[in-house]
Amino acid sequence: MEKLDLTKKHKSYYSAKRTPELIDVGRVPFISIRGKGDPSGAPFLERIEALYSTAYTLKFDFKARGKDFAVAKLEGFWWFDEEKFRNKTIETSTDVPRSEWEYRLAIRLPDFVSKADVSNAAETVLKKKNRLLVTEVEFYELAEGICVQMLHVGPYSTEPETLKEIGKFCGERGLQKNGLHHEIYLSDFRKTAPEKLKTILREPVK
């Protein structure tokens, strides 16, 4: 049985340069979960666990049906209350308390996985592991359209430096924000030294 590798199938989606570039992103299906608060806290990690538990349950279910696939990279969409924190942009977001950040964690799915499949997998995890957070796991679709992206290499704390380059690129071309700040985690933060972490930073624009 051939295993579907979404990273290879959608190579342009999972790759970026060390300089800002434009990319057009079509509609993408995800398995996802929302949350709010410090990403270094326990609730954030618990949501990652709930997401992966459901994703792997889906994988093994489809493998039994003859449609095996590799679980894709973790992604995150981030935002904060822009009314409460006026004049703050993603480049200056270090001034926004981590407790105020909201996020949607997501993992890309093959096109053949449906909303009902995700619900069934979450129910299976709930019955087997009694992880209540899986009740918040959902099927999610998004078409970001035109985005500016750039590969960030290094710790997450230095992302504002890369975001400033993206902001400069957008300013020179008159591009405006048109969606949520998006990060694709190419590296496993549990196994990779901070200075070697690779993260795609993607900003929808118009």
Backbone bond lengths (Angstrom), bond angles and torsions (degrees), N, CA, C in turn:
res aa  C-N    CA-C-N  psi(-1)  N-CA   C-N-CA  omega(-1)  CA-C   N-CA-C  phi
1 M - - - 1.463 - - 1.536 109.87 -
2 E 1.308 116.53 127.95 1.465 120.42 179.34 1.525 110.03 -81.96
3 K 1.331 115.95 132.37 1.463 121.06 -179.59 1.534 110.07 -92.12
4 L 1.330 116.19 129.39 1.454 120.95 178.00 1.528 109.86 -77.02
5 D 1.322 116.73 125.18 1.463 122.73 177.49 1.528 107.24 -110.95
6 L 1.329 116.79 104.77 1.459 121.00 -177.05 1.524 112.22 -65.13
7 T 1.323 117.00 -29.66 1.460 120.92 179.25 1.527 111.00 -63.18
8 K 1.328 115.45 -36.53 1.466 119.72 178.62 1.530 111.18 -82.27
9 K 1.333 116.43 -39.09 1.462 120.05 -178.60 1.532 111.41 -64.59
10 H 1.339 115.86 -38.92 1.461 121.10 -179.37 1.534 109.15 -113.46
11 K 1.312 115.35 58.82 1.466 121.55 -173.58 1.522 112.67 -57.30
12 S 1.342 117.42 -41.29 1.468 120.00 -177.86 1.528 111.72 -67.25
13 Y 1.330 116.68 -27.01 1.468 121.00 179.54 1.529 110.46 -71.26
14 Y 1.321 116.40 -33.95 1.465 121.39 -175.85 1.529 113.38 -103.37
15 S 1.322 117.68 22.24 1.465 119.90 177.91 1.522 110.02 -135.94
16 A 1.320 115.84 150.89 1.465 121.57 179.76 1.523 108.50 -156.33
17 K 1.334 115.35 158.64 1.458 121.51 -179.94 1.521 110.82 -94.70
18 R 1.320 116.28 170.24 1.465 121.95 177.88 1.528 111.37 -82.02
19 T 1.312 116.68 3.79 1.465 122.33 174.69 1.530 108.09 -126.66
20 P 1.340 118.69 153.20 1.469 120.54 -177.80 1.526 111.99 -61.45
21 E 1.322 115.96 144.13 1.460 122.24 178.55 1.517 109.66 -149.96
22 L 1.323 115.80 158.11 1.459 121.88 177.18 1.516 110.11 -94.01
23 I 1.332 116.03 142.67 1.459 121.90 178.60 1.517 107.82 -144.41
24 D 1.312 117.27 145.42 1.462 122.54 178.24 1.519 108.30 -107.22
25 V 1.327 116.88 115.87 1.467 122.24 -175.90 1.528 109.86 -107.33
26 G 1.320 115.84 120.77 1.462 120.78 178.77 1.525 111.75 -80.41
27 R 1.332 115.77 -167.68 1.462 120.56 -179.21 1.520 110.33 -70.55
28 V 1.337 115.35 131.63 1.463 121.66 -177.52 1.530 109.57 -127.22
29 P 1.342 117.96 132.19 1.466 121.01 175.65 1.535 110.70 -89.47
30 F 1.316 115.91 139.38 1.463 121.20 -179.56 1.528 110.87 -132.41
31 I 1.315 114.83 160.85 1.443 122.10 158.73 1.521 104.15 -103.47
32 S 1.337 118.59 134.10 1.465 118.47 -171.10 1.525 112.46 -148.82
33 I 1.333 113.53 167.84 1.461 121.30 176.38 1.527 107.75 -151.66
34 R 1.327 117.05 139.95 1.459 121.64 -179.28 1.520 111.58 -99.21
35 G 1.345 114.54 159.59 1.454 119.29 177.38 1.516 110.67 -165.66
36 K 1.315 115.94 178.16 1.455 121.94 177.73 1.516 108.54 -148.53
37 G 1.351 115.83 138.61 1.459 119.15 175.57 1.516 113.69 126.32
38 D 1.303 114.67 -178.30 1.461 124.15 -176.28 1.533 111.33 -61.13
39 P 1.353 118.47 121.83 1.462 120.16 179.52 1.522 114.41 -68.23
40 S 1.326 116.82 -8.41 1.467 118.81 176.66 1.529 111.37 -91.87
41 G 1.332 117.24 -0.92 1.455 121.65 -178.34 1.519 113.67 -88.72
42 A 1.321 115.86 166.36 1.462 122.60 -178.33 1.538 113.20 -60.79
43 P 1.341 120.04 -42.34 1.473 119.43 -179.09 1.525 113.42 -57.35
44 F 1.332 116.74 -35.62 1.470 120.65 178.81 1.525 109.86 -64.60
45 L 1.321 116.90 -47.72 1.465 121.13 179.92 1.522 111.24 -64.86
46 E 1.319 117.29 -35.79 1.461 120.75 178.75 1.524 110.86 -65.33
47 R 1.329 116.17 -34.72 1.470 119.67 177.41 1.522 111.25 -70.22
48 I 1.315 116.28 -36.99 1.465 119.49 175.37 1.525 109.83 -61.56
49 E 1.328 116.89 -43.54 1.461 121.26 179.98 1.525 111.30 -62.87
50 A 1.326 116.77 -42.63 1.469 120.64 179.08 1.527 110.48 -63.35
51 L 1.329 115.97 -39.92 1.458 120.99 -179.39 1.528 110.99 -65.72
52 Y 1.326 115.92 -47.55 1.461 119.37 -178.66 1.527 112.13 -68.89
53 S 1.325 117.45 -36.20 1.468 120.06 177.75 1.520 110.21 -59.11
54 T 1.324 115.97 -42.39 1.459 120.64 179.87 1.522 110.94 -71.54
55 A 1.330 117.08 -40.07 1.462 121.25 -179.71 1.527 111.22 -62.46
56 Y 1.323 116.68 -42.27 1.467 119.32 -179.85 1.529 111.85 -73.34
57 T 1.309 116.88 -30.18 1.463 119.44 174.20 1.529 109.58 -64.04
58 L 1.330 116.45 -41.89 1.466 121.40 175.40 1.528 111.04 -60.46
59 K 1.314 115.50 -45.80 1.467 120.82 -178.33 1.523 111.11 -57.58
60 F 1.345 117.16 -48.96 1.462 120.33 -176.69 1.526 111.72 -70.84
61 D 1.317 116.15 -29.99 1.461 120.30 176.00 1.527 110.14 -64.47
62 F 1.332 116.17 -46.58 1.461 119.79 -179.17 1.524 111.89 -73.68
63 K 1.329 117.03 -29.45 1.464 119.47 175.87 1.524 109.38 -62.10
64 A 1.335 116.36 -39.09 1.462 120.68 178.10 1.523 111.86 -65.86
65 R 1.336 115.12 -22.89 1.469 120.26 178.64 1.535 111.87 -92.35
66 G 1.331 116.37 1.22 1.455 119.99 179.28 1.510 114.70 88.26
67 K 1.348 116.64 17.84 1.468 121.51 179.60 1.529 110.08 -128.40
68 D 1.307 116.16 65.95 1.466 120.55 -176.99 1.530 110.50 -72.32
69 F 1.338 115.73 146.00 1.469 120.87 175.60 1.519 109.93 -148.60
70 A 1.311 115.62 153.22 1.464 121.27 177.15 1.522 108.77 -84.28
71 V 1.319 117.43 135.71 1.459 120.91 176.70 1.525 108.25 -66.07
72 A 1.313 116.12 128.12 1.471 121.62 -172.55 1.531 112.66 -78.99
73 K 1.342 115.27 -179.19 1.460 122.52 -177.87 1.535 111.83 -68.21
74 L 1.317 115.62 149.29 1.462 121.37 174.65 1.527 109.39 -72.33
75 E 1.340 115.65 141.33 1.462 121.65 177.18 1.520 109.49 -131.62
76 G 1.317 115.85 160.83 1.450 119.93 179.00 1.515 111.55 -142.91
77 F 1.321 116.42 135.42 1.462 122.88 173.10 1.525 106.07 -109.66
78 W 1.347 117.33 131.27 1.460 121.54 -171.06 1.525 111.82 -127.51
79 W 1.328 116.06 142.73 1.467 120.26 176.62 1.526 110.22 -159.43
80 F 1.343 115.86 168.60 1.456 121.95 175.78 1.518 108.34 -144.37
81 D 1.313 117.41 168.68 1.456 122.95 -178.15 1.532 109.00 -71.05
82 E 1.324 116.09 105.24 1.464 119.93 -175.22 1.529 112.63 -76.33
83 E 1.302 117.31 -15.50 1.464 120.27 173.61 1.526 109.75 -76.18
84 K 1.312 114.95 -39.88 1.461 120.49 -179.83 1.527 111.52 -72.29
85 F 1.324 116.07 -37.38 1.468 120.96 -178.77 1.524 108.76 -115.29
86 R 1.314 114.72 73.11 1.459 120.92 -177.78 1.520 111.42 -68.72
87 N 1.324 114.32 150.71 1.465 122.33 179.19 1.518 113.58 65.42
88 K 1.343 116.69 14.89 1.454 120.20 175.45 1.522 108.53 -100.98
89 T 1.315 116.36 134.64 1.459 121.77 176.08 1.515 108.23 -116.57
90 I 1.311 115.56 174.34 1.450 118.23 -179.65 1.527 111.43 -63.17
91 E 1.352 116.73 -28.08 1.469 119.90 179.08 1.529 112.12 -71.34
92 T 1.348 117.05 -28.25 1.466 120.75 -178.94 1.532 111.03 -108.30
93 S 1.302 116.07 21.06 1.466 120.34 -173.79 1.525 113.90 -71.01
94 T 1.336 117.59 -7.02 1.465 119.23 177.89 1.529 110.43 -65.46
95 D 1.337 116.59 -16.69 1.465 120.51 178.09 1.529 112.31 -82.06
96 V 1.333 116.86 -9.91 1.470 121.33 178.54 1.522 108.52 -90.13
97 P 1.347 118.74 123.15 1.468 120.79 -179.62 1.519 111.55 -54.74
98 R 1.298 116.92 140.51 1.464 121.06 -179.37 1.520 112.09 -59.24
99 S 1.298 116.31 -29.12 1.463 120.09 -179.68 1.525 111.89 -65.90
100 E 1.343 116.93 -17.45 1.464 121.79 -177.68 1.533 113.23 -95.54
101 W 1.303 116.71 -5.52 1.459 119.45 -179.78 1.518 111.26 -76.82
102 E 1.324 116.13 136.45 1.457 121.47 172.84 1.523 107.96 -110.50
103 Y 1.308 116.26 153.82 1.465 119.11 -176.03 1.522 111.79 -151.27
104 R 1.305 114.17 158.10 1.459 122.43 170.10 1.525 106.76 -127.13
105 L 1.318 116.92 112.46 1.453 121.58 175.04 1.525 108.01 -83.60
106 A 1.314 116.80 142.30 1.458 119.38 -174.46 1.524 111.96 -150.12
107 I 1.327 115.06 153.65 1.459 122.41 174.56 1.528 106.86 -134.81
108 R 1.312 116.42 126.39 1.469 120.05 -178.42 1.530 110.99 -63.03
109 L 1.338 115.24 142.86 1.457 122.02 179.94 1.524 111.19 -113.60
110 P 1.318 117.32 155.24 1.468 119.85 170.13 1.535 109.16 -64.07
111 D 1.300 116.82 154.88 1.455 120.87 -177.97 1.525 113.36 -64.11
112 F 1.330 116.80 -21.41 1.465 118.69 -176.75 1.537 113.59 -83.60
113 V 1.330 117.91 -3.64 1.468 121.12 177.61 1.530 109.36 -87.28
114 S 1.322 116.41 129.94 1.465 121.03 -175.74 1.532 111.70 -105.17
115 K 1.320 114.29 170.99 1.468 120.90 176.01 1.523 110.74 -59.60
116 A 1.323 116.58 -40.69 1.465 121.12 179.30 1.528 111.24 -64.77
117 D 1.345 116.88 -37.12 1.466 120.71 177.81 1.524 111.00 -61.50
118 V 1.329 116.42 -42.57 1.467 121.41 179.56 1.530 110.19 -64.04
119 S 1.313 117.10 -44.14 1.470 121.44 179.63 1.519 110.57 -62.00
120 N 1.325 116.89 -42.03 1.468 120.76 -179.76 1.524 111.30 -66.13
121 A 1.335 116.52 -38.91 1.465 120.26 179.65 1.526 110.60 -66.62
122 A 1.342 116.52 -42.08 1.467 120.62 178.76 1.526 110.41 -62.51
123 E 1.317 116.86 -39.14 1.467 120.90 179.06 1.522 110.78 -65.83
124 T 1.327 116.27 -37.20 1.465 120.66 177.56 1.523 110.99 -63.50
125 V 1.354 116.51 -44.90 1.468 120.67 179.28 1.530 110.52 -62.98
126 L 1.314 116.62 -40.16 1.466 120.87 179.56 1.516 110.82 -61.18
127 K 1.318 117.21 -42.41 1.466 121.55 -178.46 1.523 111.81 -70.41
128 K 1.341 116.31 -39.05 1.460 119.89 -175.77 1.526 113.71 -81.75
129 K 1.350 116.50 -38.63 1.461 120.37 -172.92 1.531 113.78 -116.05
130 N 1.317 115.79 -8.08 1.470 121.46 179.29 1.523 112.22 55.16
131 R 1.341 116.32 39.17 1.459 121.39 176.08 1.521 107.79 -90.44
132 L 1.315 116.41 103.36 1.458 120.59 -174.97 1.528 112.83 -63.10
133 L 1.333 117.12 -27.38 1.459 120.14 -178.73 1.528 112.85 -63.11
134 V 1.339 117.00 -21.81 1.465 117.78 -178.81 1.526 111.36 -66.78
135 T 1.322 116.77 -16.49 1.467 118.60 176.64 1.530 110.82 -68.16
136 E 1.336 117.41 -14.91 1.465 122.22 178.12 1.525 112.72 -94.47
137 V 1.327 116.55 -7.08 1.466 120.77 178.20 1.527 108.59 -74.20
138 E 1.340 116.33 135.34 1.463 119.95 -175.52 1.519 112.08 -144.63
139 F 1.317 113.81 162.99 1.467 121.65 172.26 1.524 107.38 -81.21
140 Y 1.332 116.30 137.23 1.468 120.38 -175.67 1.520 108.79 -144.53
141 E 1.319 116.51 136.64 1.459 121.24 176.81 1.522 110.03 -122.56
142 L 1.329 115.86 145.52 1.458 120.14 -179.68 1.525 110.40 -150.36
143 A 1.328 115.83 135.82 1.460 121.74 172.26 1.526 106.59 -115.90
144 E 1.315 118.18 102.63 1.467 121.88 -175.02 1.530 112.74 -76.67
145 G 1.322 117.35 -28.21 1.457 119.61 -177.83 1.521 112.12 75.49
146 I 1.324 116.86 -142.14 1.468 121.29 -178.25 1.526 110.27 -71.99
147 C 1.321 116.33 129.72 1.471 122.22 -179.93 1.524 109.84 -134.67
148 V 1.322 115.05 154.46 1.461 121.41 167.25 1.520 105.85 -104.03
149 Q 1.321 116.62 132.26 1.455 119.20 -179.07 1.522 110.70 -136.31
150 M 1.328 114.15 162.91 1.464 120.32 179.26 1.525 107.98 -160.21
151 L 1.320 116.61 144.89 1.456 121.15 177.21 1.522 109.61 -83.16
152 H 1.316 116.35 125.36 1.465 121.48 175.49 1.517 108.28 -103.27
153 V 1.312 116.55 127.37 1.456 121.79 176.98 1.520 108.19 -115.39
154 G 1.324 117.16 121.26 1.456 121.34 -178.28 1.512 111.45 132.97
155 P 1.323 117.13 -175.26 1.469 120.85 -178.31 1.521 112.04 -66.06
156 Y 1.320 115.36 155.93 1.464 120.50 179.78 1.526 111.30 -61.58
157 S 1.331 116.60 -27.73 1.469 120.77 -177.75 1.520 113.07 -65.86
158 T 1.336 117.53 -19.30 1.466 120.03 -178.85 1.539 111.90 -100.55
159 E 1.315 117.09 8.51 1.470 120.33 179.04 1.534 113.23 -57.07
160 P 1.349 119.62 -35.73 1.474 118.87 178.98 1.527 113.75 -54.17
161 E 1.327 117.89 -29.55 1.466 120.61 178.53 1.527 110.30 -64.51
162 T 1.332 116.07 -43.17 1.465 120.92 178.22 1.524 110.47 -70.25
163 L 1.327 116.22 -37.96 1.463 120.48 -179.90 1.526 111.54 -65.14
164 K 1.333 117.44 -30.68 1.463 120.31 176.72 1.522 110.71 -65.99
165 E 1.326 116.66 -36.00 1.465 120.19 177.01 1.526 110.02 -66.64
166 I 1.337 116.48 -40.30 1.460 120.87 177.05 1.531 109.44 -63.66
167 G 1.349 116.09 -42.45 1.460 120.51 179.66 1.524 111.88 -62.58
168 K 1.321 116.59 -40.28 1.469 120.92 178.57 1.526 110.35 -64.23
169 F 1.333 116.06 -42.82 1.461 122.62 178.48 1.532 110.20 -59.08
170 C 1.334 116.08 -44.79 1.463 120.99 -179.78 1.530 111.24 -66.42
171 G 1.341 115.87 -42.25 1.464 120.55 -178.88 1.520 112.50 -62.40
172 E 1.323 116.51 -39.99 1.465 121.27 -179.16 1.529 112.13 -67.65
173 R 1.334 115.95 -21.30 1.468 120.36 -176.75 1.529 112.64 -111.79
174 G 1.323 116.38 4.84 1.454 120.39 179.23 1.516 114.23 67.00
175 L 1.328 116.79 29.36 1.461 121.37 -179.20 1.528 110.25 -89.51
176 Q 1.325 116.78 139.60 1.457 122.12 -178.69 1.527 111.26 -117.92
177 K 1.306 115.30 154.73 1.464 121.87 179.01 1.524 110.95 -58.19
178 N 1.341 115.27 138.30 1.464 119.25 -178.69 1.530 111.68 -144.96
179 G 1.323 116.02 36.73 1.461 119.36 -179.51 1.516 111.23 162.18
180 L 1.311 116.16 -169.89 1.454 122.14 -175.31 1.530 112.28 -86.82
181 H 1.318 115.16 145.59 1.461 121.25 172.30 1.527 107.89 -58.79
182 H 1.329 116.17 132.01 1.463 122.08 -171.88 1.522 109.59 -127.12
183 E 1.321 115.71 131.74 1.460 121.02 177.70 1.527 109.56 -125.50
184 I 1.326 115.76 136.47 1.461 121.62 175.16 1.525 107.03 -117.04
185 Y 1.322 116.45 119.01 1.464 121.81 -173.25 1.530 109.87 -90.68
186 L 1.318 116.03 97.10 1.452 121.22 -178.51 1.522 111.60 -74.29
187 S 1.327 116.92 -22.33 1.466 122.10 -179.31 1.529 110.46 -108.69
188 D 1.316 115.87 151.87 1.460 122.02 174.16 1.532 107.62 -85.94
189 F 1.336 117.21 110.57 1.474 120.30 -175.15 1.528 112.50 -64.65
190 R 1.329 117.12 -17.11 1.474 119.97 179.28 1.524 111.95 -78.67
191 K 1.343 116.51 -20.53 1.464 120.16 -173.74 1.533 113.75 -120.88
192 T 1.338 116.52 -4.41 1.467 120.52 -174.05 1.521 111.38 -113.43
193 A 1.321 116.71 135.69 1.467 121.01 176.81 1.526 108.70 -62.10
194 P 1.341 117.75 141.29 1.476 120.97 -177.28 1.518 113.92 -50.71
195 E 1.335 117.68 -40.87 1.468 119.91 -176.66 1.528 112.77 -70.95
196 K 1.338 117.11 -11.99 1.462 120.71 -179.00 1.531 113.27 -107.72
197 L 1.313 117.09 1.43 1.461 120.41 179.66 1.526 110.81 -62.71
198 K 1.319 116.50 137.70 1.468 121.92 176.97 1.522 109.03 -117.97
199 T 1.331 115.64 124.43 1.461 121.86 -177.22 1.524 109.48 -136.85
200 I 1.323 116.21 129.45 1.463 119.64 173.23 1.524 107.92 -84.54
201 L 1.324 116.55 125.41 1.462 122.13 175.37 1.519 107.46 -104.20
202 R 1.313 116.02 123.90 1.477 120.87 -172.93 1.522 110.07 -130.42
203 E 1.343 116.01 131.01 1.464 121.67 -178.45 1.539 110.19 -125.50
204 P 1.345 118.57 113.53 1.468 120.13 175.26 1.521 110.03 -63.73
205 V 1.339 116.93 137.66 1.478 120.72 -177.84 1.527 110.71 -137.86
206 K 1.338 113.62 167.82 1.467 119.70 175.86 1.519 108.79 -141.44
